[in-house]
């Protein structure tokens, strides 16, 4: 039975590079997928592109390709990344320069774009479609229309498959879904189509992609297995050995640290999942309730019996819009009486904001080491802590109001309780808020092209 070996080389913008290089060097992978995007990353990249038309891609792609290509290209490993972000063509042009500098040509680069629907967002609305906020239920984007800075659809593997068929050695995409980076190669290699005949196989590809897409998160990272993970500071990234019937074995780079067992796979199988029976992706709908997991050896888990439904008629659309500013400050308070000092500092700040007449849309004051993560649900033990940090964050409509938070927090250094310590003041930053919604699949104008590097 035909087998395809595919690995995950990145989970986010800023992930570790060394495990990806080690995977290329030490494993038999045929493909490596690199996810660099999150829901709001596209809005940030679009802002970069507005300032400079030659930016807008994830800048990591250049040093990463310079390290990876000399290893991957001679071995015939094909790499697929969504680091193109808001400007995949420019990203490809920059990588083309790197290929030439490294003398690794000839090579072909597939460029996948078309997820940006902002230029024709109003055309879609004119046809009667409403962009309902999936979180709040707000019916349409009228209130925020003038503040929108990005509107990117989560597209599927269609164009990735097309460029692999065209012979691409490397594919640089924009906002394709995380697991489309893995669905594409599997559908291409096995000849699976978006038809009734292959519904379960495509759902299997979606499931496998979901399991490995967050790199070390299935090999011991972010896991209850952290106590028994072997050399977690040198964790290997995950590899899926996928068979033509849709079954797979999840493992990791040979001789690497970390751990793969049924629990790490279960943990990530349910990560960021609302309905396990209906995991909606642009390429298909996976049903995780039928999945069977079995230990298949040390750091090897067999995944089988995957199923699902045809792909949905709509795609997820992430609209980013400007929504004021946030100011932030932090002060560290020592024993004795650290908790009492923190409570005094909170009162001091609130009274200062009253005097200045500052209005916040949201204001949070948390005690670091006491209730920062659990918030109001945390039971505050009235004891003499060694130290307590106070973190204040205020969201306001204007930069001037947000600046008040930073400025007043710094005053606690000299006007607060004795022993107050303060680090570098944090800059006020604009808030880009997410408006999650749906868009008709047929309205999204995806496209791809092949770039030759000689």
Buried (B, 14 or more C-beta within 10 A) or exposed (E): EEEBBBBBBBBBBEBBBEBBBBBBEBBEBBBBBBBBBBBBBBBBBBBBBEEEEEBBBBBBBBEBBBBBBBBBBEEEBBBBBBBBBBBBBBBBBBBBEBBEEBEBBEBBBBBBBBBBBBEBBEEBBEEEBEBBBBEEEBEBBEEBBEBBBBBBBBBBBBBBBBBBEEEBBBBBBBBBBBBBBBBBBBBBBBEBEBEEEBBBBBBBBBBBBBBBBBBBBBBBBBBEBEEEBEEBEBBBBBBBBBBBBBBBBBBBBBEBBBBBBBBBBBBBBEBEBEEBEBBBBBBBBBBBEBBEBEEBEEBBBBBBEBBBBBBBEBBBBBBBBBBBBBBBBBBBBBEEBBBBBBBBBBEBBEEBBEEEEBEBEEBBBBBBBBBBEEEEEEEEEEEEBEBBBBBBBBBBEEBEBBBBBBBBBBBBBEEBBEBBBBEEBBEBEEBBBBBBBBBBBEBBBBEBBBBEBE
